[in-house]
Amino acid sequence: MPHRIMLHVSTTSREEALVLEGIRVLSFTHFLQGPSATQTLADLGAEVIKVEPPQGAFERSWSGPDAYLGDTSVFFLLGNRNVRSIRADLKDPKWRETIRELVTRADVLIESFRPGAMARLGLGWDELHALNPRLVYCSLSGYGPDGPYRDRPGQDVLLQSLSGLAAATGAGDQPPTPTGASIVDQHGATLGALGILAALHGRERTGVGTLVESNLLNAALDLQIEPLSYHLNGFAGQRSPSGVSSGYYKAPYGVFPTADRHVTLSLNSLATLTELFGDPWFVAVGEEHSYERRDEVNRRVAVHLAGRPLAEWEARFAEHRVWYAPVHDYADVEIDPQVLHNESIIEFEHPQAGRVRTIGHPVTYDGVRPGVRTLPPALGADTHAVLAELGIDGETIDALTGEVAA
């Protein structure tokens, strides 16, 4: 049985809004995109059954900076709460038949194998749609189900490079700069969950499931809908050597050093800068020239900001209604008043890992944030229970699970 968590992260006494309660999801996912998508559904009350190979999903035995709590991967712990785990050998025909029986009782199947892998196992869309026409089938991949990049490895930083995101990021005199987080994976996960929810809604009208396909390349392009659309419509931008963080925005726009820390300014008029710094030079430039002369503007802003510590500037920013934010590292984020108020960081006790801290579900429903109902499960923790729910007798279950563990 899954371990039950005692801590509920919400401060409200209202019942959690488990809006997907009654929806059963079969998850054949690994890495980050797939598990994060299924965790989103599980947080909302869906019953997610994670179907894992005999050795366990990839994320059980890998973690970015070799981050383990005890013997448990932090990478696994951050993306598998509220799910159940069964251990299955999909190369075994008996297990494939068992999985097909699960499919007949499922609402959603989500998979993140290489394109074609599920079909080779007899678990592709065509076969399973014929078996269960109401099934919503979601495939997550790197580049899509076909095309010249179909069989390439799809991984976050590779897609940041291929999609133009890395080339668009950073100062103009520096190399292309990938972001400091796996934003393409996470956006791909969100788009996958969005597609599933749309297909479930459509099924309410038609009674028929849908094939939902999302990929990391599309996710990376979607993240850049604003700058890429400027480019596609003939507006050529370029990275600025003065640190403007976008090739398309007017100065001041970017990160600047103060006397003690860094601060980011965004979309402030030259009139505001004149008032802030007591420097009529900015107004003399003219708003109509603020894009073409953005490097000059940025350099002059930098000279002013370097003369005082951030605390003094913050008081002046508030007085002049300047759009700004201090540059936080993760230690700052952890104690940020708004982060704390939003209860964005959750924690739970895990029997092997001990105290685990991670990021909670990002959306509230009627003011309530979904919490941790069950811990990330041990490999195969729910195999017996799930198979028993299919009506399989104990002797057959013992035979199946004995084979997969061998």
N, C-alpha and C positions, 0 to 999 in steps of 0.2 A: 504494500500500500504506500502511496506517497506520503512524505512527511508533511504534517500540517503546521503552518506557521501561526504563532500566537499573536505576533505584532501586527496591528493594522495601522497603516501609515496615515490614514485620514483622521483629522481631528473632529469630524462631524459624526453624529450618531445615526445619520440616515443610512438606509440600506444601500448597498452598492447597486448601481444601475447596470446589471449584466445583460446588456441589450442583445447579445448573441446567444443567450442561454437556449439550449435545445438544438444548436447547430453542431454537427459533428464534422471534424476536419481530420483528414489523414495527411500527415506531413512526411515527405521524403526529402528533407532539406539538410543542408550543412553550410559551413562557413558563417557568414553574417546576414546576407540578403534574405535567405529563406527563413532561418530561425527567427530573425527579427520580425518578419512579416507574420509568422504564425504566432509569435508571442503577443503581437498586437491583437490578434483575433482571440487568443486565450484570455488576455486581460479583460476582454469584453464579455467573457462568459462562455465562449465556444469551448466544446470539448475537443481538445487537440491531442491526437494520438501520434506521437513521433515514432516512426518506423525506422529502426536503426540496424545497421549491419552487425554481424557477430562481434566485431572489434569496437563497435560504437561509432557515433558520428565524429567527423573530423575535429569538431571544436572541443571534444572531450580531451584530446591529446595535444592541443596546440594552444598557445596564448602569446599574444604579441611580444611583450618584453620578457617572456618566460615567467609570466605572472601567475603563480599558483598559490592558493590558500590551502595549506596541507598538500594533498595530492590532487586537488580539484582546480581545474582551469578557470580563471576569471572570465576568459572568453566564452566558456560554456555557461557560466553562471549568469552572465549579463543578458542572455538571449533565450532562455529556456524555462522561465517560470510559468507556472499554471498549466503545464503540459504533462501528459502521461507518456511513458516510454515502453515500447515493446521491442524486443530483439528478434530479428527475423533474417533468415538467409534467403534472399530473393532469387538465388541461383537454384534453389531446391524447388522442384515442381509442387511438392506438397505445401510449402510455404506460400507459393504464388497463388494457389487455390484458396488458401486461408485469407490472403490479402484481398482476393477478388470477392470473397464473402463479406469482408469488412466494407468493401466498396459499395456493395448493394445497400448498406445501411448508412452510408456517408452522404453528407451534403456537399462537401468540398474535398478535393484532393489538390495539394500544392507540392510541387517538386522543383528541385534546383540542380538536377543532374545535367550533364552535357546533352545537347540536343540529340534525340534519337535513342538515348539509353533506356528510357522507360518503355518505349515501343518494343525494343529488342527483348525486354522482359515480359512482353505481353500485357503491359500496363499503360499503354499509350492512350491518347484521347479517343481514337476511333473505337478501340476495343472496349474501353470502359464506358463510353457514352452509349454504346449498344447495350451494355450490361445494365447501366443505370442512367436513363436519359435525363434525370433531374440533377445529375452530378455537375457541379461547377468545378472545372479542371483548370488549374493555374500553373503555368510553366514559367519559371524565372531562369534567365540565362544571361550570358555575357553580351551577346550581340544579336540574338534572335534565332529562330528555328532554322533559318537557311541563309544563304548569301556567302560571300567570299570569306568572311571572318567566322563562320559558323563553328569551326573546331578550334579556334584560338582560345587560350586561357583568358577568362574574364575576371579581372581582379581590379580593385578600386583604383590604385595609383596608375595602372595601365590605362584605364578608361579616362582618368583625369588628363593623361597625356594625349591620348588619341582624340578626345573630344574638344581640345583647345583650351580646357580649363587651366591647365598648368601654364600654358603660354600666355594666358591673359592675366596671370596673378604675379604680384611682386613689383618691385621697382624696375624701371626701364633699363638700368645698367646692371641688373642682376640676372642670373639664369632663370628660365621658367621655374615656377615654384608651385609644387603641389600643396594642397591645404594640409593642415595638421590633424585631420580626422578623416575617417572613411565615409565621406559625405555621399559618395555615389552609391555605395552599398546601402546606406541607410535610406536614401531617397528611393532607391529601387525597391526596398522592402515596403516603404509606405505606398508606393504606386501599386505594388502587387496586392497589398491589403485593400487598397481603394478599388482595384479592379474586381476583387472577389466580392466586396460589398455591393458594388454596382450589379454584378451578375446575379447575386442572391436576390436583390430587389427586382431585377428583370424576371427572374424565375417566378416571383409571386404573380406576375401577370400572365406569363406564357406557360408555366409548368415545366419548362425545359431548361436544362443547364447550358452553360456557355463555356467555350474554350477561351481562357484569359491568358494572354502572353505579354510579359514585360521583360525588359532587358536593361542591363547596366548602361549600354550606349545611349539608349533613349533617355534614361534617367539623368545621365550626365548632360545631355543636350537640354533637357527640360530645366535643369538648374540654371542654365544660362539663357533663358528665354529673352531677357532684356538685352544684354550686350550682343548676343548672336543675332537678334532681330535688327539691331542697329546696323550691324555689318551687312546683313542680307539686303538691307534697303539702302546701301550705298554710303553709309556714314562710317568713315574709316577712323577708328581710334587706335591709340597706341599707349603702351605703358610709359609712365613718366619717370624720369630719373630723380625727380624731387620727392617721390614717394606717394603720389596720388594712387590710391588703391584700385582705381578703375581707369580704363582707357577712354571712358566716355563722359566722365563727370567733371564739372567745373571745380576749381579750387575755391576754398580749401576742402580737401576730401582725402583723408588718410591719417596716418600715424605720425605724431610729432613728439620729440623729447621736450619735457619741461626740465626744470633744474634738478628734479629728483626722480621723476617717473615719466612714462609715456602716456599720451592721451590721443584719442581719435576725435577729429572734427569732421562734421558732415553737413553739406548743403546750407551754409550760412552766407548771407548776402555780403557784398563788399561794404555796404552801409553799416551793417552790424559789426564788421571787423574794424571799421573806422571808430565806432563808438567804443568797442571793447578795448582797443589798443591806444586810442587817442591819436590815431595816425591817419591824416587825410589822404595819404598816398593811395589807399585802397579805393576810395571813392573816385579819385582822379583817374584810375585805370578804366572805370566804366563797366557796368554790368555786361554790356554787349561785347566786351572783350575778355570777360573772365575765363572763358574756355581757352582761347588762343594764347592768353598770357598766364595760364594756370601755374606754370613752373615758377614764374616770377612771384606770383601771389604766394605760393607755397613756401618759397624760400624766405620771404619777408615775414610770413606767419611764424616760421620756425625760429627766426631771430628773436621775435617778441616772446614766444613761449619759453624759450630757453632761460629767460631772465628770472623766473619765479618758480617756486615749487608748486606742485599740482594742487595742494589744498588751497592756496591763495587763488589760483586760477578758477577753481570750482566755484568759489564765492562770486567771482566776477562773471563767470559763465551764467550762473543762476540769475544774477542781476540783469544781464543783457539777453537772456533767453537764447543762449547759444546751444546749438545741437552738439553734444559731445558725449563721450564715454571714456572713463579711465580704461587703460589696457590691463586686463586682469590675467594673471596666470591661474592655473587650476586651484592653487591654494586660496587665492582670492575668491574664485567662483564658489568654492565650498562654503564660505562664510558670508557670501553676498546677501544682504537683507532681503532682496526680492526672491532670490533662489530659496532661501529659508522659508519665507512667507508662502511661496507656492508649493512647498513640500516636494520639490523636484527630485531630491535625493532620498532614496529609501534604504532601509537596512533590514536584514533578517538574520536569524541564526540558522546555520546549516550544520548538520551533524558531523560532517567531515571538514568542511572549510572554516567553521566557526562563524564569526561576525562577517557578514558580507554587506557591502555598500555599493549601490548602483543607481542608475537613473530610472525613475518610475515612468509609468504610462503618461504621455504628454498632454492628454486631453481630459477634461472633466465633463461629467454628464449630470445635469441637474445639480451642479456644484460639487459632485463627488468624483474623486479620482479612483479608478480601479486599483485595488491593492494586490498583495501577494496572497493567494489562497493556498497554493501548493508550491513547494520548493522545486527548483530544477531537479529532475528525478535521477536516481541511480539508473545505470544502463539496464533496460529490461525490467524495471521495477513493476510495471503494470502488465507484463505479458500474460501471466496466468489469469488475472482479472478480466482483461479484454477478451481473451479467447473463451473464457467461461461465459461471458455475456453473449457470445455467438452461439452458445448451446453445445460447445465441444466438450466431450467428457474428459474427466481428469486423466485417464490413462493416455488418451491421445495427446492431450496437452503436455504431459510428461515426456512423451516420445518426441514431440516436436521441439520442445525446449531443450531436451537432452541433446538432440542432434545439433542444434544451433550453438550450444555452448561447447561442443566438442572441438 
